[in-house]
Amino acid sequence: MKYVRVIEGALSAEPMLPEPPAVQLYDLSADPGEADNLAESKPQAVEAFEQLLQGHTQDPAASAVSPQLSEDIDPKLLERLRSLGYVR
């Protein structure tokens, strides 16, 4: 099984493309092309994945680099990470 949860605002707004479903669940053995989203028909599996994710997800505010760590990172690398949105 493959579980996908789209975080609001994580995708760029592309007006020509439809908004992806917020929750996606695929049976990769039966559907390797991920054509059949099973999230609505398998709510117990979705809940099980959500339980697994709890405690493993991070608050976006936590992606800020601590002052001590930023001293240890090459300034060019740190700026590149900021430009890509990995750190603040």
TIRO-2110 file (N, C-alpha, C; in Angstrom, 1 decimal):
// TIRO-2110
0.8, -1.2, 0.0, N, 1, A
0.0, 0.0, 0.0, CA, 1, A
0.9, 1.2, 0.0, C, 1, A
0.4, 2.3, -0.6, N, 2, A
1.1, 3.6, -0.6, CA, 2, A
0.1, 4.6, -0.2, C, 2, A
0.5, 5.4, 0.8, N, 3, A
-0.4, 6.4, 1.4, CA, 3, A
0.2, 7.8, 1.1, C, 3, A
-0.6, 8.7, 0.6, N, 4, A
-0.2, 10.1, 0.3, CA, 4, A
-1.2, 11.0, 1.0, C, 4, A
-0.6, 12.0, 1.8, N, 5, A
-1.4, 13.0, 2.3, CA, 5, A
-0.8, 14.3, 1.8, C, 5, A
-1.6, 15.1, 1.1, N, 6, A
-1.2, 16.4, 0.5, CA, 6, A
-1.4, 17.4, 1.6, C, 6, A
-0.3, 18.1, 1.9, N, 7, A
-0.3, 19.2, 2.9, CA, 7, A
-0.8, 20.5, 2.2, C, 7, A
-1.8, 21.1, 2.7, N, 8, A
-2.3, 22.3, 2.1, CA, 8, A
-1.2, 23.4, 1.9, C, 8, A
-1.2, 23.9, 0.7, N, 9, A
-0.2, 24.9, 0.4, CA, 9, A
1.2, 24.3, 0.0, C, 9, A
1.3, 23.0, 0.0, N, 10, A
2.6, 22.4, -0.3, CA, 10, A
2.9, 22.4, -1.8, C, 10, A
1.8, 22.3, -2.6, N, 11, A
2.0, 22.3, -4.0, CA, 11, A
1.8, 23.7, -4.6, C, 11, A
2.5, 24.0, -5.7, N, 12, A
2.3, 25.3, -6.3, CA, 12, A
1.0, 25.3, -7.0, C, 12, A
0.4, 26.5, -7.0, N, 13, A
-0.9, 26.7, -7.6, CA, 13, A
-0.8, 26.7, -9.1, C, 13, A
-1.2, 25.7, -9.8, N, 14, A
-1.1, 25.6, -11.2, CA, 14, A
-2.6, 25.6, -11.7, C, 14, A
-3.0, 26.7, -12.3, N, 15, A
-4.5, 26.8, -12.6, CA, 15, A
-4.9, 25.8, -13.6, C, 15, A
-4.1, 25.3, -14.4, N, 16, A
-4.5, 24.3, -15.5, CA, 16, A
-4.6, 22.9, -15.0, C, 16, A
-4.1, 22.6, -13.8, N, 17, A
-4.1, 21.2, -13.3, CA, 17, A
-5.1, 21.1, -12.2, C, 17, A
-5.8, 20.0, -12.1, N, 18, A
-6.8, 19.8, -11.0, CA, 18, A
-6.1, 19.6, -9.7, C, 18, A
-6.7, 20.0, -8.6, N, 19, A
-6.2, 19.9, -7.3, CA, 19, A
-6.2, 18.4, -7.0, C, 19, A
-5.1, 17.8, -6.5, N, 20, A
-5.0, 16.4, -6.2, CA, 20, A
-5.8, 16.1, -4.9, C, 20, A
-6.4, 14.9, -4.8, N, 21, A
-7.1, 14.6, -3.5, CA, 21, A
-6.1, 14.8, -2.3, C, 21, A
-6.7, 15.2, -1.2, N, 22, A
-5.9, 15.5, 0.0, CA, 22, A
-5.3, 14.2, 0.6, C, 22, A
-6.1, 13.1, 0.4, N, 23, A
-5.7, 11.8, 0.9, CA, 23, A
-5.8, 10.8, -0.2, C, 23, A
-4.7, 10.0, -0.4, N, 24, A
-4.6, 9.1, -1.5, CA, 24, A
-4.1, 7.7, -0.9, C, 24, A
-4.7, 6.7, -1.4, N, 25, A
-4.2, 5.3, -0.9, CA, 25, A
-4.3, 4.4, -2.1, C, 25, A
-3.2, 3.8, -2.4, N, 26, A
-3.1, 2.9, -3.5, CA, 26, A
-2.5, 1.5, -3.1, C, 26, A
-3.1, 0.5, -3.8, N, 27, A
-2.6, -0.9, -3.6, CA, 27, A
-1.6, -1.1, -4.8, C, 27, A
-0.3, -0.9, -4.5, N, 28, A
0.7, -1.0, -5.5, CA, 28, A
0.8, -2.3, -6.2, C, 28, A
0.5, -3.4, -5.5, N, 29, A
0.6, -4.7, -6.1, CA, 29, A
-0.5, -5.0, -7.1, C, 29, A
-1.7, -4.4, -6.9, N, 30, A
-2.8, -4.6, -7.8, CA, 30, A
-2.9, -3.4, -8.8, C, 30, A
-2.3, -2.3, -8.4, N, 31, A
-2.4, -1.0, -9.2, CA, 31, A
-1.1, -0.3, -9.2, C, 31, A
-0.1, -0.8, -9.9, N, 32, A
1.2, -0.1, -9.9, CA, 32, A
1.2, 1.2, -10.5, C, 32, A
0.3, 1.5, -11.3, N, 33, A
0.2, 2.8, -12.0, CA, 33, A
-0.5, 3.9, -11.1, C, 33, A
-1.0, 3.5, -10.0, N, 34, A
-1.7, 4.4, -9.0, CA, 34, A
-2.9, 5.1, -9.7, C, 34, A
-3.7, 4.3, -10.3, N, 35, A
-4.9, 4.9, -11.0, CA, 35, A
-6.1, 4.9, -10.2, C, 35, A
-6.2, 3.9, -9.2, N, 36, A
-7.4, 3.8, -8.4, CA, 36, A
-7.2, 4.2, -6.9, C, 36, A
-7.6, 5.4, -6.6, N, 37, A
-7.4, 5.9, -5.2, CA, 37, A
-8.4, 5.2, -4.3, C, 37, A
-7.9, 4.4, -3.3, N, 38, A
-8.8, 3.6, -2.5, CA, 38, A
-9.1, 4.3, -1.1, C, 38, A
-8.7, 5.5, -1.0, N, 39, A
-8.9, 6.2, 0.3, CA, 39, A
-10.3, 6.2, 0.8, C, 39, A
-11.3, 6.5, 0.0, N, 40, A
-12.7, 6.5, 0.4, CA, 40, A
-13.2, 5.1, 0.7, C, 40, A
-12.8, 4.1, 0.0, N, 41, A
-13.3, 2.8, 0.2, CA, 41, A
-12.6, 2.0, 1.3, C, 41, A
-11.5, 2.5, 1.8, N, 42, A
-10.7, 1.8, 2.8, CA, 42, A
-10.4, 2.8, 4.0, C, 42, A
-11.4, 3.4, 4.6, N, 43, A
-11.1, 4.4, 5.7, CA, 43, A
-10.3, 3.8, 6.9, C, 43, A
-10.4, 2.5, 7.1, N, 44, A
-9.6, 1.9, 8.2, CA, 44, A
-8.2, 1.9, 7.9, C, 44, A
-7.8, 1.6, 6.6, N, 45, A
-6.4, 1.7, 6.2, CA, 45, A
-5.9, 3.1, 6.3, C, 45, A
-6.7, 4.1, 5.9, N, 46, A
-6.3, 5.5, 6.0, CA, 46, A
-6.0, 5.8, 7.5, C, 46, A
-6.9, 5.4, 8.3, N, 47, A
-6.7, 5.7, 9.8, CA, 47, A
-5.5, 5.0, 10.3, C, 47, A
-5.2, 3.8, 9.9, N, 48, A
-4.0, 3.1, 10.3, CA, 48, A
-2.7, 3.9, 9.9, C, 48, A
-2.7, 4.4, 8.6, N, 49, A
-1.6, 5.2, 8.2, CA, 49, A
-1.4, 6.5, 9.0, C, 49, A
-2.6, 7.1, 9.2, N, 50, A
-2.5, 8.4, 10.0, CA, 50, A
-2.0, 8.1, 11.4, C, 50, A
-2.3, 7.0, 12.0, N, 51, A
-1.8, 6.6, 13.3, CA, 51, A
-0.3, 6.5, 13.3, C, 51, A
0.2, 5.8, 12.2, N, 52, A
1.6, 5.6, 12.0, CA, 52, A
2.4, 7.0, 11.8, C, 52, A
1.7, 7.9, 11.2, N, 53, A
2.3, 9.2, 10.9, CA, 53, A
2.4, 10.1, 12.2, C, 53, A
1.5, 9.9, 13.1, N, 54, A
1.5, 10.8, 14.3, CA, 54, A
2.8, 10.6, 15.0, C, 54, A
3.4, 11.7, 15.4, N, 55, A
4.7, 11.6, 16.1, CA, 55, A
5.9, 11.6, 15.1, C, 55, A
5.6, 11.4, 13.8, N, 56, A
6.7, 11.4, 12.8, CA, 56, A
6.6, 12.6, 11.9, C, 56, A
5.6, 13.3, 12.0, N, 57, A
5.4, 14.5, 11.2, CA, 57, A
6.0, 15.7, 12.0, C, 57, A
6.4, 16.7, 11.3, N, 58, A
7.0, 17.9, 11.9, CA, 58, A
6.3, 19.2, 11.6, C, 58, A
6.2, 20.0, 12.5, N, 59, A
5.6, 21.3, 12.4, CA, 59, A
6.5, 22.1, 11.4, C, 59, A
5.9, 22.7, 10.3, N, 60, A
6.7, 23.5, 9.4, CA, 60, A
7.6, 24.6, 10.1, C, 60, A
7.1, 25.1, 11.2, N, 61, A
8.0, 26.1, 11.9, CA, 61, A
9.2, 25.4, 12.5, C, 61, A
9.2, 24.1, 12.7, N, 62, A
10.4, 23.4, 13.2, CA, 62, A
11.5, 23.3, 12.1, C, 62, A
11.2, 23.7, 10.9, N, 63, A
12.2, 23.5, 9.9, CA, 63, A
13.2, 24.7, 9.9, C, 63, A
13.0, 25.7, 10.8, N, 64, A
14.0, 26.7, 10.9, CA, 64, A
15.3, 26.2, 11.5, C, 64, A
16.4, 26.7, 11.0, N, 65, A
17.7, 26.2, 11.5, CA, 65, A
18.1, 26.9, 12.8, C, 65, A
18.6, 26.1, 13.7, N, 66, A
19.0, 26.8, 15.0, CA, 66, A
20.2, 27.6, 14.7, C, 66, A
20.4, 28.7, 15.5, N, 67, A
21.6, 29.6, 15.3, CA, 67, A
22.9, 28.8, 15.4, C, 67, A
23.0, 27.8, 16.4, N, 68, A
24.2, 27.1, 16.5, CA, 68, A
24.5, 26.2, 15.3, C, 68, A
23.4, 25.6, 14.7, N, 69, A
23.6, 24.7, 13.6, CA, 69, A
24.0, 25.6, 12.4, C, 69, A
23.4, 26.8, 12.2, N, 70, A
23.7, 27.6, 11.1, CA, 70, A
25.1, 28.1, 11.0, C, 70, A
25.8, 28.1, 12.2, N, 71, A
27.2, 28.5, 12.2, CA, 71, A
28.0, 27.3, 11.7, C, 71, A
27.6, 26.1, 11.7, N, 72, A
28.3, 24.9, 11.3, CA, 72, A
28.1, 24.6, 9.8, C, 72, A
27.1, 25.3, 9.2, N, 73, A
26.8, 25.0, 7.8, CA, 73, A
27.5, 26.1, 6.9, C, 73, A
28.1, 25.6, 5.8, N, 74, A
28.6, 26.6, 4.8, CA, 74, A
27.6, 27.6, 4.4, C, 74, A
27.9, 28.9, 4.5, N, 75, A
26.9, 29.9, 4.2, CA, 75, A
26.2, 29.7, 2.8, C, 75, A
27.0, 29.3, 1.8, N, 76, A
26.4, 29.1, 0.5, CA, 76, A
25.4, 28.0, 0.5, C, 76, A
25.8, 26.9, 1.2, N, 77, A
24.8, 25.8, 1.3, CA, 77, A
23.6, 26.2, 2.0, C, 77, A
23.7, 26.9, 3.1, N, 78, A
22.6, 27.4, 3.9, CA, 78, A
21.7, 28.2, 3.0, C, 78, A
22.2, 29.1, 2.2, N, 79, A
21.4, 30.0, 1.4, CA, 79, A
20.7, 29.2, 0.3, C, 79, A
21.4, 28.2, -0.2, N, 80, A
20.7, 27.3, -1.2, CA, 80, A
19.6, 26.5, -0.6, C, 80, A
19.8, 26.0, 0.6, N, 81, A
18.7, 25.3, 1.3, CA, 81, A
17.5, 26.2, 1.6, C, 81, A
17.8, 27.5, 1.9, N, 82, A
16.7, 28.5, 2.1, CA, 82, A
16.0, 28.7, 0.8, C, 82, A
16.7, 28.9, -0.3, N, 83, A
16.1, 29.2, -1.5, CA, 83, A
15.2, 28.0, -2.0, C, 83, A
15.5, 26.8, -1.5, N, 84, A
14.7, 25.6, -1.9, CA, 84, A
13.5, 25.4, -0.9, C, 84, A
13.5, 26.2, 0.2, N, 85, A
12.4, 26.1, 1.2, CA, 85, A
12.7, 25.0, 2.2, C, 85, A
13.9, 24.5, 2.3, N, 86, A
14.2, 23.5, 3.3, CA, 86, A
14.4, 24.1, 4.7, C, 86, A
14.9, 25.2, 4.8, N, 87, A
15.1, 25.9, 6.1, CA, 87, A
14.7, 27.4, 5.9, C, 87, A
14.5, 28.0, 7.1, N, 88, A
14.2, 29.4, 7.1, CA, 88, A
15.4, 30.2, 7.5, C, 88, A
END
